[in-house]
Amino acid sequence: MKILILLAVPLALVLSALAADCPRNQPKTEAALVELERDWAAALSRKDADTVACMVADEFEDADVDGSLHTRSQTLEHIPQRKPGVNHLSEMRAHVEGNSGFTRGLATLVDASGKVAARVRFTDVFTYRDGRWQALAGHETLLGEATR
């Protein structure tokens, strides 16, 4: 029994330390959602799945540019395999209504040579829970070259 207690205490400390890394007491403002999106884009550029994990709720689902749906765990598992590049956000808009909010914007992925690899219009839906914004759903549309 003492061995179980000795093992449980360090495990509890590690788990609480990991949970403490997620932001708390975020304001319920449009500016906070835009900042969250910028942090999310930077985390993707760094291939930092732990940071993204704090931003997406357990029930998160994403509709990818090809129409496929990805759960939270699938989304997080894919992050380390992302192609190198930096995400630049523009045309950012956000709206908050009570404990709900959404963002819309344009993400431009630039590869290591400085070439635009992709442009993606996105919408993310958030809920405010446990003192922080958490994404419930995301949707991306790949923008191609205009052919008119």
C-alpha positions in Angstrom: 0.0 0.0 0.0 2.8 2.4 0.8 4.4 1.8 -2.6 1.1 2.7 -4.3 1.0 5.9 -2.3 4.6 6.7 -3.1 3.8 6.2 -6.8 0.5 8.1 -6.8 1.9 11.3 -5.2 4.5 12.0 -7.9 2.0 11.0 -10.6 -0.5 13.5 -9.2 2.1 16.2 -9.1 3.1 15.6 -12.7 -0.5 15.6 -13.9 -1.3 18.8 -12.0 1.8 20.4 -13.5 0.8 19.5 -17.0 -2.7 20.9 -16.4 -1.3 24.1 -14.9 0.4 24.8 -18.3 -3.0 25.5 -19.9 -4.1 29.2 -19.6 -6.6 30.2 -17.0 -8.7 33.3 -16.5 -8.7 34.3 -20.1 -11.0 37.3 -20.8 -14.2 36.7 -22.7 -13.4 39.0 -25.5 -12.9 39.0 -29.2 -9.3 40.1 -28.7 -8.6 37.0 -26.5 -9.9 34.7 -29.3 -7.8 36.4 -31.9 -4.7 36.0 -29.6 -5.6 32.4 -29.1 -5.7 31.8 -32.8 -2.3 33.5 -33.2 -0.9 31.3 -30.4 -2.5 28.2 -32.1 -0.9 29.1 -35.5 2.5 29.6 -33.8 2.2 26.2 -32.0 1.4 24.5 -35.3 4.5 26.1 -36.8 6.6 24.7 -33.9 4.8 21.3 -34.2 3.8 21.8 -30.5 1.0 19.4 -29.9 1.0 20.0 -26.1 0.1 23.7 -26.6 -2.6 22.9 -29.1 -4.0 20.3 -26.7 -4.8 23.1 -24.2 -6.7 24.9 -26.9 -9.0 22.2 -28.1 -11.8 20.6 -26.1 -12.1 16.9 -25.6 -15.1 16.8 -28.1 -13.2 18.9 -30.7 -13.8 17.9 -34.4 -12.2 19.4 -37.4 -13.4 19.4 -41.0 -10.2 19.4 -43.0 -9.7 21.0 -46.5 -10.5 17.7 -48.2 -13.7 17.3 -46.2 -12.5 14.6 -43.9 -13.4 14.8 -40.2 -10.7 14.5 -37.5 -11.2 14.0 -33.8 -9.2 15.8 -31.2 -6.8 12.9 -30.8 -6.3 12.5 -34.6 -5.7 16.3 -34.9 -3.1 16.2 -32.1 -1.4 13.1 -33.4 -0.9 14.7 -36.9 0.9 17.8 -35.6 4.4 16.3 -35.3 4.2 15.1 -38.9 3.3 18.5 -40.3 5.4 19.8 -43.2 7.8 22.5 -42.0 6.5 26.1 -42.5 5.2 29.1 -40.7 1.5 30.0 -40.5 0.7 33.7 -41.1 -2.8 34.8 -40.1 -4.7 37.6 -41.7 -8.2 38.9 -42.1 -8.9 37.9 -38.5 -12.4 38.4 -37.1 -13.9 37.2 -33.9 -17.3 37.3 -32.1 -18.2 36.5 -28.5 -21.7 35.8 -27.2 -21.8 34.8 -23.6 -19.7 31.6 -23.2 -19.5 31.0 -26.9 -17.5 32.5 -29.7 -16.0 32.0 -33.1 -13.1 33.2 -35.2 -12.7 33.5 -39.0 -9.5 34.2 -40.8 -7.0 33.4 -43.5 -4.0 31.2 -42.7 -1.1 31.4 -45.2 1.5 28.6 -44.8 4.9 29.7 -46.0 7.6 27.1 -46.5 11.3 27.3 -45.5 12.2 28.9 -48.8 9.6 31.7 -48.3 7.2 30.3 -50.9 3.4 30.2 -50.1 2.6 26.5 -49.8 -1.1 27.0 -49.0 -3.8 29.5 -48.2 -6.6 28.3 -46.0 -9.8 30.1 -45.0 -10.9 28.8 -41.5 -13.6 29.1 -39.0 -13.2 27.9 -35.4 -16.0 27.6 -32.8 -15.2 28.0 -29.1 -16.7 27.6 -25.7 -15.6 29.2 -22.5 -15.0 26.6 -19.8 -12.7 26.1 -16.9 -11.6 29.8 -17.2 -10.4 29.5 -20.7 -11.5 29.3 -24.3 -11.6 25.8 -25.9 -12.2 25.0 -29.5 -15.2 22.8 -30.2 -15.0 22.6 -34.0 -12.9 23.8 -36.9 -13.5 24.0 -40.6 -10.9 24.8 -43.3 -11.3 25.6 -47.0 -8.2 25.5 -49.2 -8.1 28.5 -51.5 -6.7 27.9 -55.0 -5.6 30.3 -57.6 -8.5 32.2 -59.2 -9.1 31.1 -62.8 -11.4 33.7 -64.3 
